[in-house]
Amino acid sequence: MTGAWTVCSGARRLVVGVLVLAAVMVVLSGTAAAGVAVDDSGDAGATEGNAELSSIDTPAEVQMDQPLEGTEGDALTDTVQRADSGDNTAGQAGTSAQDPGGADLQIASVDAPAEIETDADLEVNVTVENVGNETGTESAVDLLVGDERVDNVSDVTVAAGETSNVTLVFGGTAEQYDEGDTIEFSVALSDFDESTNSSTDVGVTDPIPPGVDIRLDSLDTPDEIAIEDILIVTYTVENTGNESGSESVNLVVDGEAVDTDENVQVDPGANKSGQLVLDGVDERFEEGETISFSVELPRFDDSLAGSTSIEGNSSGGGDGGDDNGTAEGVLELVSIDAPEITDPSTDLTVDYTIQNVGDQPATESFVDLRVEGAPFDTDEDVTVQPGETVNGSLSLTSVAYQDGETVEFTVELIDFEDSIEGETFAGTVNRTGSVAIQGAIRTDSTSLSVVIESIEDIDGTGWLVVENLDTGVQSDVIPVAEGEFETLSLDEIGGVQFGDTVEVRMAAENEFVNLLDTTTRTVEAGANKPIAAFVWNPAVPDVGQPIAFDAGNARGEGGNVVEYRWDFDNNGEFDTVTDSPVAQHSFESGGTKQVRLVVENEVGLTDETVEQVTVQERLDPAEPDLTSLTVAGQGPQATIEPRSADVSVSLVNVGEQAGRFDLTLEVGSSVIRTATTDELGGGEGKQVTFDDVTGVLDPGTYDITVSTANNTATGAVTVETSSEPEPEPEAVFAVAGVETNSPVTIGENLTVTTEVTNTGDSNGTATLELDVGDLGNETVSVSLDGGESTNQTLTLPAGLDSDGEYDLTVSVGDTEKNASVTVAQSGDGTSTAPVIVLVLMLVLLVFGGGLFYYSAESQGSGGPSDQL
């Protein structure tokens, strides 16, 4: 019995062992299918066993809004730990707020006017300087009035050691301040905790009366003084306006007003002279130097410059002398003149004009007439005085060209490097032509008909003009060709009257130097009554101003006009009756006047017309005044880095009449722009801006002048050398195609191969990433030289529950490539390991069950157990 029990117990233990073994195999089969990957000697597909966790990678620092959690300034620790081995690797990442690093932005200066008018905006110019050693950005430069931020400029970036200028504007002067108040304001840097305080008074500046226009007329100074003398400058100012006014007159030396005559009163149309004195010449200058000065009218923005030499200086002086003693003569070739056609048997004469636009006499060594670069005639040592012109002639002998040839030539100034090109046709052409007037010209005609019968010329074309020989009025010159038929308006020659002679002329050239043919017609009487018409000048006369009325356009249809009757107030009574078409009259009051004219021809027929004449009160003509020249928002003097900046100027119509004004901008000799204002009424102003005028300027200093017909505003701009560093070469990574081993079976590895290229100019390292959604992702670091390529393979295991379709992305830098992969079960490409494990488990269960049954039967019968 004991033996039987022993056998049965052994059988039971065998069954339990089999069941435990089956359970372990099931667990192992699931684990193998899942394919848990842990770094094991570099094999990407190794599973957890004796593998060790090699490393983790975390950023050294993250911003507060990044996923790695923690508080500002804390060190955060990541831990990646294996479930069974206890191996772990820790990494730390610090967090920080925005850190300006080595940048240190400060307010270098604040520029605002000491006083503004009560209705003017307050403009504050701020210079921000970076005294640090790295580029920095200030998120907001604020203008605060009281505790209120009234304006700001965002994101002001300044390179190390450089400055940046911004303009802030407060537009609430009129609403918040009265005359005599003071605007207390401050400028602050938000990020760099920098601020400065200032103030501007609110008051009405002394305006210039509209009828006052005081200008400098002349200066008188000695050419030379001794070092111990004082400099006396005599000036004369003139008031060209129609009202009395005053102005301060300043003597300025080296930018400093050294003497001033305050409130010089000048009557309208009168001159006023005075003297300004420079004391202490020996304290400012040395013997042999030149005193350069200017006399300035600050309110009227007018000035004259002069210079005086101190004994020992040989450069001369006087009004308008060059400040640096560098006056010189400059010769320019103004024009050349040669015939369009010349006889090939005669010499070709070319006339030229040279002008001296400099300040001193100048001489040109050689004035050449050149053909195909070779000189054929030369005038030597041509001297021209300043501001004057000299004419000369050069000849090209007839042997230099042939009949039918176009001679191309150039007149050159060799020393002053100036030239003008021209050409002349050399040929003998029998020039003939014929022109005819079709039909009669009558007093009631409005046009005449002309036919060009023939033209024999170089190019078969000619020029036509029509003239009324009695009045001397002719039409515009028009081009014509042989066989053309022209209809010409008689209005273009002022109409015709009975007995007038009309002449048609045709020439080979538009200057009518080669006349081809002429034809005339006498104007015949028409059958209609005369036509009354008249004009007057000036078109809009002033009260009391004589007006010339002219009825010369009245036509005596069917007979000459013999009488003109004028009714200047249209009251039914004639004020003037004459046989002349011209009359004169003036009106003593303003307004619209009705003027009636009745004309009668020699056969007694009459016609009348009434015109409205507007008579106005006398107004001063429109006149511009330029002020407030601003360059790049910095005022009349600006310093910028190479970039495109604007130039603006304020223009006011100081006259009473409305008008439009033309402006010209000159920046050195590189930029010339023009602009025209809209019509401005008397006293009306406008700011005119020339956009983007400095973009073409190289580094250097350039004078800026904005001018109208009788007014200028000046300034200067200095373009500094750019501080922008040359960009460093960089690596740029990109991926090309994608290849996979799809489809894969569960338990196998998915492999993805792609080509990685560094298209940049420098070597570098980038992270290549494979993302297969739920299947997982993988990254690898790739290092390449500029222009180098490599093929890179990334691997992911296909787990037990991974079957299905997956979209994958391979990316590096700013590029990515996409593909799709398939993971299949066994039989359709999946693993058979789980099936084998299940079959073995069933076998063991059947075997164990049989043993158990046998053991039980043996114990119950007692027989077999004895044998066991």
C-alpha positions in Angstrom: 0.0 0.0 0.0 2.9 2.3 0.9 4.5 1.6 -2.5 1.3 2.3 -4.3 0.9 5.5 -2.5 4.4 6.4 -3.4 3.7 5.7 -7.0 0.5 7.7 -6.9 2.2 10.6 -5.2 4.9 10.6 -7.8 2.3 10.6 -10.6 0.6 13.5 -9.0 3.9 15.4 -8.8 4.6 14.6 -12.4 1.2 16.0 -13.4 1.7 19.2 -11.4 5.2 19.6 -12.9 3.8 19.2 -16.4 1.1 21.8 -15.8 3.6 24.2 -14.3 6.0 23.6 -17.3 3.1 24.3 -19.7 2.2 27.6 -17.9 5.9 28.7 -18.1 6.0 27.9 -21.8 2.9 29.9 -22.4 4.4 32.9 -20.5 7.7 32.4 -22.4 5.9 32.3 -25.8 4.1 35.6 -25.1 7.3 37.2 -24.0 9.2 36.1 -27.1 6.4 37.3 -29.4 6.4 40.7 -27.7 10.1 41.1 -28.3 11.0 43.5 -25.4 14.2 45.2 -26.6 16.9 46.1 -24.2 20.4 47.1 -25.3 22.4 43.9 -25.1 25.9 44.1 -26.6 24.7 46.4 -29.3 22.0 43.9 -30.7 18.9 45.9 -31.4 16.6 42.8 -31.2 17.9 41.5 -27.8 15.4 40.9 -25.0 15.6 41.4 -21.3 18.0 38.9 -19.7 21.5 39.8 -18.8 21.3 43.1 -20.8 22.4 46.3 -19.1 20.8 49.7 -19.6 23.6 51.6 -21.3 22.5 55.3 -21.4 19.7 57.9 -21.5 19.7 61.3 -23.1 18.0 64.5 -21.7 18.5 68.1 -22.6 20.9 70.1 -20.5 18.3 72.8 -20.1 14.6 73.4 -21.0 12.3 76.4 -20.9 9.5 76.5 -18.4 6.9 75.7 -21.0 8.5 72.5 -22.2 7.2 69.0 -21.2 10.0 68.2 -18.7 8.3 69.3 -15.5 9.8 71.2 -12.5 10.1 74.6 -11.0 12.4 77.4 -12.2 16.0 76.7 -11.2 15.4 73.1 -10.1 17.4 70.2 -11.3 15.1 67.5 -12.7 16.1 63.8 -12.7 14.9 61.2 -15.2 15.3 57.6 -14.3 15.0 54.7 -16.8 15.0 51.4 -14.8 14.8 47.7 -15.9 12.0 45.7 -14.2 14.1 42.9 -12.9 17.8 43.9 -12.8 17.6 47.2 -10.9 20.0 48.8 -13.4 19.2 52.5 -14.0 20.7 55.6 -15.5 19.8 59.1 -14.4 19.9 62.4 -16.2 19.4 66.0 -15.2 17.9 69.0 -16.9 17.8 72.5 -15.6 15.1 75.1 -16.3 15.5 78.8 -16.7 13.6 81.9 -17.7 14.6 84.1 -20.7 18.2 85.0 -20.2 19.8 87.9 -22.1 23.2 86.3 -21.8 26.0 88.8 -22.5 23.7 91.5 -23.9 23.4 94.8 -21.9 21.0 97.3 -23.5 20.9 100.8 -22.1 19.3 104.1 -23.1 22.1 106.2 -24.6 20.1 109.4 -25.3 16.6 110.8 -25.4 16.0 113.7 -27.8 12.8 115.8 -27.6 12.0 119.4 -28.3 12.2 121.9 -25.4 8.8 123.4 -26.5 6.0 122.4 -28.8 2.8 124.1 -29.8 -0.4 123.2 -28.0 -1.8 121.3 -31.0 1.4 119.5 -31.9 2.4 115.9 -31.2 5.4 115.2 -29.0 8.0 113.2 -30.9 10.8 111.6 -28.7 13.8 110.1 -30.4 15.5 107.4 -28.4 19.0 105.9 -28.9 19.4 102.4 -27.4 23.0 101.1 -27.0 24.2 97.6 -26.4 27.3 97.8 -24.1 27.4 94.0 -23.7 29.3 91.4 -25.8 26.3 89.6 -27.4 23.4 90.7 -29.6 20.3 91.5 -27.5 16.6 92.2 -28.0 14.4 94.5 -26.0 10.8 93.4 -26.2 9.4 96.9 -25.6 10.8 100.5 -25.5 8.0 102.4 -23.8 7.1 106.1 -23.7 5.2 106.9 -20.5 3.4 110.2 -19.7 2.6 110.1 -16.0 1.9 106.4 -15.3 0.3 105.7 -18.7 2.2 104.1 -21.5 1.3 106.2 -24.6 3.5 104.6 -27.2 6.0 101.8 -27.6 8.2 100.0 -30.1 8.5 96.2 -29.9 11.4 93.9 -30.5 14.4 96.3 -30.8 17.4 94.2 -31.6 20.9 95.7 -31.1 24.2 94.1 -31.9 27.0 94.2 -29.4 28.7 97.6 -29.3 26.1 99.1 -31.7 23.1 101.5 -31.3 19.5 101.6 -32.6 17.3 104.6 -32.9 13.5 104.6 -32.4 10.9 107.3 -32.4 8.0 107.4 -29.9 5.0 109.8 -30.3 2.6 111.2 -27.7 -0.5 112.5 -29.5 -2.5 113.8 -26.6 -1.1 117.3 -26.2 -4.2 119.2 -27.2 -6.5 117.0 -25.1 -4.5 116.9 -21.9 -2.4 120.1 -21.7 -2.9 123.8 -21.9 -0.5 126.5 -23.1 2.2 127.0 -20.4 2.0 123.4 -19.1 4.9 121.0 -19.0 4.7 117.4 -20.2 6.7 115.2 -17.8 7.5 111.9 -19.6 9.9 109.0 -19.3 11.4 106.3 -21.6 11.8 102.8 -20.2 13.3 99.5 -21.3 11.0 96.6 -20.0 13.5 93.7 -20.1 16.7 95.5 -19.1 15.1 97.6 -16.4 16.4 100.9 -17.7 14.6 104.3 -17.7 15.2 108.0 -18.0 13.0 111.1 -17.3 12.6 114.3 -19.3 10.0 117.1 -20.0 8.8 119.4 -22.8 7.0 122.7 -22.4 3.7 123.4 -24.1 3.4 126.8 -25.7 2.8 128.7 -29.0 6.0 129.5 -30.9 6.4 132.9 -32.6 4.7 132.4 -36.0 5.8 134.1 -39.2 3.1 136.5 -40.5 1.9 135.3 -43.9 2.8 138.7 -45.6 6.5 138.7 -44.3 9.3 137.2 -46.3 12.8 138.3 -45.1 15.8 137.0 -47.0 19.5 137.6 -47.0 20.5 139.8 -50.0 24.3 140.1 -49.7 27.4 139.8 -47.4 30.5 142.1 -47.4 33.7 141.0 -45.7 37.4 141.8 -46.1 39.4 139.3 -48.2 42.1 139.2 -45.5 42.6 140.3 -41.9 45.5 140.2 -39.4 45.5 137.6 -36.6 45.0 140.4 -34.0 42.1 142.0 -35.8 38.4 141.4 -35.4 36.2 140.1 -38.2 33.4 142.5 -39.3 30.7 141.0 -41.5 28.3 143.5 -43.1 25.0 142.0 -44.2 21.9 143.2 -46.1 18.5 141.6 -45.6 15.4 142.3 -47.8 11.7 141.9 -47.1 10.1 140.7 -50.3 6.7 140.4 -48.7 3.9 143.0 -48.3 4.0 143.3 -44.5 6.6 144.6 -42.0 8.4 141.9 -40.0 11.4 141.2 -37.9 14.1 138.5 -37.8 17.2 137.7 -35.8 20.5 137.6 -37.8 23.2 135.2 -36.6 26.9 135.0 -37.4 27.8 131.3 -37.2 31.4 130.0 -37.0 32.0 126.3 -36.6 28.4 125.7 -35.8 28.3 128.3 -33.1 26.4 131.6 -33.2 29.2 134.1 -32.2 27.1 137.3 -32.7 23.4 138.1 -33.2 21.4 141.1 -34.1 18.0 140.5 -32.5 14.7 141.5 -34.0 15.9 143.3 -37.1 12.8 145.1 -38.4 12.4 145.3 -42.2 9.5 147.1 -44.0 7.9 145.5 -47.1 10.0 145.9 -50.2 12.8 147.5 -48.2 16.4 146.5 -47.4 18.2 146.7 -43.9 21.9 146.4 -43.4 23.9 145.7 -40.2 27.2 144.4 -38.9 28.2 141.3 -37.0 31.5 140.8 -35.3 33.8 137.9 -34.5 36.1 138.8 -31.5 39.1 136.8 -30.5 40.2 135.7 -33.9 43.7 134.8 -32.4 42.0 132.5 -29.9 40.2 130.5 -32.5 42.6 130.5 -35.5 46.2 130.6 -36.5 48.0 132.7 -39.1 47.5 131.3 -42.6 44.1 129.7 -41.8 40.8 130.6 -43.4 37.8 131.7 -41.3 34.7 130.0 -42.8 31.4 131.4 -41.6 27.8 131.8 -42.4 25.1 134.4 -41.7 21.8 132.8 -41.0 18.1 133.8 -40.6 16.8 131.0 -38.2 13.0 131.6 -38.7 13.1 132.1 -42.4 15.7 129.3 -42.9 18.0 131.3 -45.1 21.8 131.6 -45.0 24.8 132.9 -47.0 28.3 131.6 -46.5 31.6 133.4 -46.8 35.3 133.2 -45.8 38.2 135.5 -44.9 41.9 134.6 -44.9 44.2 135.4 -42.0 47.4 137.0 -43.1 49.8 134.3 -44.4 47.0 132.3 -46.2 47.4 132.3 -50.0 44.1 130.7 -50.8 42.1 134.0 -51.0 38.7 134.6 -49.5 35.5 136.7 -49.8 31.9 135.9 -50.2 31.0 132.4 -51.2 34.6 131.2 -51.2 35.1 127.4 -50.7 35.4 126.5 -47.0 38.5 124.3 -47.6 40.3 126.5 -50.2 39.6 123.9 -52.9 37.7 125.9 -55.4 38.4 124.8 -58.9 37.2 125.0 -62.5 35.1 122.3 -64.0 34.5 122.1 -67.7 31.5 120.4 -69.3 30.6 119.8 -73.0 27.2 121.4 -73.2 26.2 120.7 -76.8 27.4 120.0 -80.3 25.8 121.0 -83.6 26.2 119.5 -87.1 24.0 119.3 -90.2 21.8 116.3 -90.6 23.0 116.0 -94.2 26.2 117.2 -95.8 27.5 117.2 -99.4 30.2 114.4 -99.6 32.4 116.8 -101.6 32.6 119.4 -98.7 34.1 119.3 -95.3 31.9 118.5 -92.3 31.9 121.3 -89.6 30.9 120.4 -86.1 30.2 123.3 -83.6 30.6 122.8 -79.9 29.8 124.7 -76.7 31.9 124.3 -73.4 30.7 125.7 -70.1 32.7 126.2 -66.9 30.5 125.1 -64.0 33.3 125.5 -61.4 34.5 128.4 -59.3 37.9 129.1 -61.0 39.1 129.5 -64.6 39.8 126.2 -66.3 41.6 125.1 -69.4 41.0 122.0 -71.6 44.2 120.8 -73.3 42.5 119.0 -76.2 39.0 119.2 -77.6 39.0 116.4 -80.2 36.7 115.5 -83.1 37.0 111.7 -83.4 35.7 109.2 -85.9 35.9 105.5 -84.8 38.2 106.6 -81.9 40.7 108.4 -84.1 41.1 112.2 -83.8 40.6 114.2 -87.0 40.7 117.7 -85.6 41.7 119.3 -82.3 41.3 122.7 -80.6 44.1 123.1 -78.0 44.2 125.0 -74.7 40.6 126.1 -74.6 40.2 128.4 -71.5 36.8 129.2 -70.0 36.1 131.6 -67.1 33.8 130.5 -64.2 30.1 130.5 -65.1 30.9 131.3 -68.8 30.7 129.4 -72.1 33.0 129.1 -75.1 32.0 128.1 -78.6 34.3 126.4 -81.1 34.3 124.5 -84.4 36.0 121.3 -85.6 36.2 120.0 -89.2 36.2 116.6 -90.8 37.6 116.6 -94.3 35.5 115.2 -97.1 38.1 112.5 -97.8 37.1 110.9 -94.5 33.6 109.8 -95.8 31.9 108.7 -99.0 28.6 109.4 -100.8 25.7 107.6 -99.1 27.6 107.0 -95.9 26.4 107.9 -92.4 29.3 109.6 -90.5 29.3 108.8 -86.8 31.6 111.1 -84.7 32.3 112.1 -81.1 33.5 115.4 -79.6 35.6 114.8 -76.5 37.1 116.8 -73.7 40.3 114.8 -73.0 41.2 116.4 -69.6 37.7 116.6 -68.2 36.5 113.3 -69.6 33.3 114.5 -71.2 31.9 113.7 -74.7 28.9 113.9 -76.9 28.2 111.7 -80.0 26.5 112.8 -83.2 26.0 111.6 -86.8 25.6 113.2 -90.3 24.5 111.6 -93.6 26.8 112.3 -96.5 24.9 112.2 -99.8 23.8 114.1 -102.8 20.0 113.9 -103.0 17.9 115.7 -105.5 15.3 117.0 -103.1 12.0 117.9 -104.8 8.3 117.8 -103.8 4.9 119.1 -104.6 2.0 120.0 -102.4 -1.5 121.3 -103.4 -4.5 122.9 -101.6 -7.7 121.2 -102.6 -10.7 123.6 -103.3 -11.3 127.1 -102.1 -11.0 128.6 -98.5 -14.0 130.7 -97.6 -14.8 132.8 -94.5 -17.2 130.1 -93.4 -14.7 127.3 -93.8 -13.5 125.4 -90.7 -10.7 123.5 -92.4 -8.6 123.2 -95.6 -7.6 120.1 -97.6 -4.0 119.4 -98.7 -2.6 116.6 -100.8 1.1 115.6 -100.9 1.6 115.0 -104.7 5.3 114.0 -104.6 8.4 113.9 -102.3 11.9 113.0 -103.5 14.1 112.9 -100.4 16.4 110.6 -98.5 13.5 108.6 -96.9 10.5 109.8 -98.9 9.1 111.9 -96.0 8.7 115.6 -95.4 7.3 118.2 -93.0 4.2 120.4 -93.5 3.2 123.7 -91.9 0.2 126.1 -92.6 0.4 129.8 -92.0 -2.0 132.7 -92.2 0.3 135.3 -93.8 -1.9 138.2 -92.7 -1.7 137.4 -89.0 1.6 135.5 -89.0 0.1 132.6 -87.0 1.1 129.2 -88.2 0.2 125.6 -87.3 2.3 123.0 -85.6 4.8 121.2 -87.9 3.5 117.7 -88.9 5.3 114.8 -90.7 3.9 113.7 -94.1 4.6 111.1 -96.8 4.0 111.1 -100.5 0.4 110.5 -101.6 -1.1 111.4 -98.2 -4.2 113.6 -97.9 -4.3 115.9 -94.9 -7.3 117.9 -93.5 -6.1 120.8 -91.4 -8.2 122.8 -88.9 -8.2 126.6 -89.5 -8.7 127.1 -85.8 -5.0 126.0 -85.4 -4.0 129.2 -87.2 -6.6 131.4 -85.4 -9.2 131.2 -88.1 -9.3 133.2 -91.3 -11.1 136.4 -92.5 -12.1 137.7 -95.9 -9.1 138.5 -98.0 -6.5 136.6 -95.8 -3.7 134.7 -97.6 -3.1 131.1 -96.3 0.2 129.5 -97.3 1.1 125.8 -97.1 4.8 124.9 -97.0 6.5 121.6 -97.3 10.2 121.0 -96.4 12.6 118.0 -96.1 13.4 118.7 -92.4 11.3 119.9 -89.5 13.5 123.1 -89.2 12.4 124.0 -92.7 15.9 124.6 -93.9 15.3 122.7 -97.1 12.0 123.9 -98.6 10.5 121.6 -101.2 7.3 123.4 -102.3 4.8 126.2 -101.3 1.2 127.0 -102.3 -1.2 129.7 -101.3 -4.9 130.5 -101.3 -6.8 133.8 -100.7 -9.8 133.5 -98.4 -13.1 134.1 -100.2 -16.3 135.5 -98.8 -18.8 133.1 -97.3 -22.6 133.3 -97.3 -23.0 133.3 -93.5 -23.3 136.1 -91.0 -20.2 137.0 -89.0 -19.3 135.0 -85.8 -18.7 137.0 -82.6 -16.0 135.7 -80.3 -13.4 137.2 -78.0 -10.8 136.4 -75.4 -9.3 138.5 -72.5 -6.1 138.7 -70.6 -5.5 138.1 -67.8 -8.0 135.3 -67.6 -8.9 136.1 -64.0 -8.1 139.8 -63.5 -7.9 141.6 -60.2 -10.0 144.6 -59.2 -8.7 147.7 -61.0 -6.4 145.8 -63.3 -6.5 146.7 -67.0 -8.0 143.9 -69.1 -7.2 143.5 -72.8 -10.3 142.2 -74.7 -9.4 140.8 -78.1 -12.1 139.9 -80.7 -9.5 138.8 -83.3 -11.1 135.4 -83.3 -14.4 136.9 -84.6 -14.9 135.8 -88.2 -16.5 138.0 -90.9 -18.4 135.2 -92.7 -19.3 136.6 -96.1 -17.4 139.8 -95.6 -14.9 141.5 -93.3 -15.9 142.6 -89.8 -16.0 146.4 -89.9 -17.3 147.2 -86.4 -16.9 145.9 -82.8 -19.4 147.1 -80.1 -18.5 146.4 -76.5 -21.0 146.4 -73.6 -18.8 145.6 -70.5 -21.7 145.5 -68.0 -24.3 144.0 -70.4 -26.8 146.8 -69.6 -27.8 147.3 -73.2 -25.6 150.4 -73.8 -22.3 150.1 -75.6 -19.3 151.4 -73.7 -16.8 151.2 -76.7 -17.4 151.1 -80.5 -14.4 150.7 -82.7 -13.2 149.2 -86.0 -10.4 147.5 -84.1 -10.9 144.1 -82.5 -9.0 145.1 -79.4 -10.4 147.1 -76.4 -9.3 147.7 -72.8 -11.4 147.9 -69.7 -11.0 147.5 -65.9 -13.6 146.8 -63.2 -13.8 148.6 -59.8 -15.4 145.7 -57.9 -15.0 142.0 -57.7 -17.4 139.3 -58.9 -18.7 137.8 -62.1 -19.2 140.4 -64.9 -21.3 139.9 -68.0 -19.4 141.3 -71.1 -21.3 141.5 -74.4 -19.8 141.9 -77.9 -21.7 142.7 -81.2 -19.8 142.4 -84.5 -20.9 143.6 -87.9 -19.5 142.7 -91.3 -19.2 144.8 -94.4 -22.6 143.7 -95.8 -24.4 144.7 -92.5 -24.8 141.2 -91.0 -24.3 141.1 -87.2 -23.7 138.5 -84.4 -23.3 138.9 -80.7 -21.9 136.8 -77.8 -21.8 137.2 -74.0 -19.0 135.9 -71.8 -18.6 135.8 -68.0 -15.4 137.5 -66.7 -14.5 136.7 -63.1 -12.8 139.6 -61.3 -11.1 138.8 -58.0 -9.7 140.7 -55.1 -5.9 140.7 -55.2 -4.2 137.8 -53.4 -0.6 137.2 -52.8 0.7 134.4 -55.2 1.3 130.9 -53.9 4.7 130.6 -52.4 6.3 127.5 -50.7 8.3 127.5 -47.5 10.3 124.4 -46.6 11.0 123.4 -43.0 11.7 120.4 -40.8 13.9 118.3 -43.1 14.1 114.8 -41.5 16.4 112.0 -42.6 15.5 108.4 -41.5 13.4 109.9 -38.7 16.6 111.5 -37.0 16.3 115.1 -38.1 18.3 117.0 -40.7 21.5 115.1 -39.7 21.3 111.3 -39.7 23.7 108.4 -39.3 22.5 105.0 -40.5 23.8 101.6 -41.5 23.5 100.7 -45.2 19.7 100.5 -45.7 16.9 102.2 -47.4 15.6 105.2 -45.4 13.1 108.0 -46.1 13.6 111.8 -46.4 10.7 114.1 -45.4 10.2 117.8 -45.4 7.4 120.1 -44.3 6.0 122.5 -47.0 3.7 125.4 -46.2 2.0 127.7 -48.8 2.8 131.1 -47.3 1.0 132.9 -50.1 -2.8 133.6 -50.3 -3.5 131.9 -53.6 -3.7 128.2 -53.9 -1.0 126.4 -55.8 0.9 123.2 -56.5 4.6 123.0 -55.8 7.4 121.0 -57.4 10.1 119.7 -55.2 13.5 118.2 -56.1 15.5 116.0 -53.7 19.3 115.7 -54.2 21.4 113.3 -52.1 25.0 113.9 -53.1 25.3 113.1 -56.8 23.8 109.6 -56.5 20.1 110.3 -55.9 17.8 112.8 -57.6 14.1 112.6 -57.0 11.2 114.9 -57.8 7.7 115.3 -56.4 4.7 117.5 -56.9 2.2 118.4 -54.1 -1.5 118.5 -54.4 -3.0 122.0 -54.6 -2.5 123.7 -51.3 -4.5 126.7 -50.2 -3.1 129.8 -48.6 -1.5 128.9 -45.3 -2.1 125.2 -45.9 0.8 122.8 -45.3 1.8 119.2 -46.2 4.6 116.8 -45.3 6.3 115.5 -48.4 8.2 112.2 -48.0 10.6 110.7 -50.5 10.6 107.0 -49.8 13.6 104.6 -49.9 16.3 107.1 -51.1 19.4 105.8 -49.3 19.4 102.2 -50.3 21.9 102.8 -53.2 24.4 104.8 -51.1 27.8 103.4 -50.3 29.3 104.1 -46.9 30.2 107.8 -46.6 28.6 111.3 -45.9 26.2 112.9 -48.3 24.7 116.4 -48.4 20.9 116.4 -48.8 19.0 119.3 -50.4 15.3 119.5 -51.0 14.4 122.6 -53.1 11.5 124.4 -54.7 11.6 127.3 -57.1 12.7 129.7 -54.4 13.3 127.8 -51.2 15.6 125.0 -50.0 16.0 122.8 -46.9 19.3 121.1 -46.3 20.7 118.2 -44.3 23.2 115.4 -44.4 23.3 111.6 -44.0 26.2 109.5 -43.0 26.1 105.8 -44.1 28.2 103.7 -41.8 29.9 100.4 -42.7 27.5 97.6 -42.0 28.2 95.7 -38.7 26.3 92.6 -39.8 28.8 89.7 -39.7 29.2 87.4 -42.6 27.0 84.3 -42.1 28.8 81.2 -40.9 28.7 78.1 -43.1 26.2 75.6 -41.8 25.3 72.0 -42.3 21.9 71.2 -43.9 20.6 67.6 -43.7 18.0 66.1 -46.0 16.6 62.5 -46.6 16.0 61.0 -50.1 14.1 57.8 -50.8 12.9 55.2 -48.3 13.2 51.3 -48.6 11.7 48.8 -46.2 11.6 44.9 -45.8 7.7 45.1 -45.7 5.9 42.8 -45.2 7.4 41.4 -42.0 6.1 38.6 -39.7 5.4 39.1 -36.0 8.6 38.4 -34.1 10.8 39.7 -37.0 12.5 43.1 -37.2 11.2 45.9 -39.5 14.2 47.5 -41.3 14.0 50.9 -43.0 16.9 52.2 -45.2 17.2 55.8 -46.4 19.8 58.1 -48.0 20.9 61.0 -45.8 22.8 64.0 -47.5 24.5 67.1 -46.0 23.6 69.7 -48.6 25.3 72.5 -46.6 28.8 74.0 -46.7 30.0 72.7 -43.3 30.3 69.4 -41.6 27.8 68.6 -38.9 25.7 66.1 -37.0 22.0 65.6 -37.1 19.4 63.1 -35.7 17.7 60.8 -38.1 14.3 59.7 -36.8 12.1 56.7 -37.7 8.4 57.0 -36.5 6.1 54.0 -37.2 3.2 55.2 -35.0 2.1 52.5 -32.5 4.9 50.2 -33.6 7.4 52.6 -32.1 10.2 55.0 -33.2 13.9 54.9 -33.4 16.6 57.6 -33.8 20.2 57.5 -34.8 22.9 60.3 -35.0 24.4 60.9 -38.4 27.6 62.9 -39.0 28.6 64.1 -42.5 30.9 66.6 -44.2 29.4 69.2 -46.5 28.1 67.6 -49.7 28.6 64.0 -48.3 25.8 61.3 -48.4 25.3 58.0 -46.7 22.8 55.2 -46.5 21.4 54.6 -43.0 19.3 51.7 -41.7 16.9 51.8 -38.7 15.3 48.8 -37.1 12.1 48.2 -35.0 10.8 44.7 -33.8 7.3 43.6 -34.7 5.6 42.5 -31.4 2.9 39.8 -30.8 0.0 42.2 -31.3 1.6 44.3 -34.1 -0.2 42.9 -37.1 -1.7 45.5 -39.4 -0.8 48.3 -41.8 1.4 51.2 -40.6 2.4 54.6 -42.0 6.0 55.5 -41.3 8.0 58.7 -41.5 11.7 59.1 -41.8 12.9 62.7 -41.0 16.1 64.7 -40.5 16.4 68.5 -40.3 13.5 70.1 -42.2 12.9 67.2 -44.6 10.9 64.0 -44.2 9.9 61.0 -46.4 6.8 58.7 -45.9 6.0 55.1 -46.6 3.7 52.3 -45.4 4.6 48.8 -44.0 2.6 45.5 -43.3 3.1 43.3 -40.2 1.4 39.8 -40.7 0.5 36.8 -38.4 2.1 33.4 -39.0 0.9 31.5 -42.0 0.6 34.8 -43.7 4.1 35.7 -42.7 3.6 35.5 -38.9 5.6 33.5 -36.2 4.6 29.7 -35.6 6.2 29.7 -32.0 2.9 30.2 -30.2 1.2 27.3 -32.1 4.1 24.9 -31.3 3.9 25.8 -27.6 0.1 25.1 -27.5 0.5 21.7 -29.2 3.2 20.7 -26.6 1.0 21.9 -23.8 -1.9 19.7 -25.0 0.3 16.7 -25.3 1.6 17.1 -21.8 -1.9 17.6 -20.4 -3.1 14.3 -22.1 -0.1 12.4 -20.8 -0.5 13.8 -17.3 -4.2 13.0 -17.3 -3.5 9.3 -18.2 -1.0 8.9 -15.5 -3.4 10.4 -13.0 -6.2 8.0 -14.1 -3.9 5.0 -13.9 -2.8 6.0 -10.4 -6.4 6.3 -9.3 -7.4 2.9 -10.7 -4.5 1.2 -9.2 -5.2 2.6 -5.8 -8.9 1.5 -6.0 -8.3 -2.2 -7.0 -5.3 -2.7 -4.9 -3.8 -5.1 -7.5 -1.8 -3.0 -9.7 -0.6 -0.8 -6.9 1.1 -3.7 -5.4 3.0 -4.1 -8.6 4.0 -0.6 -8.6 
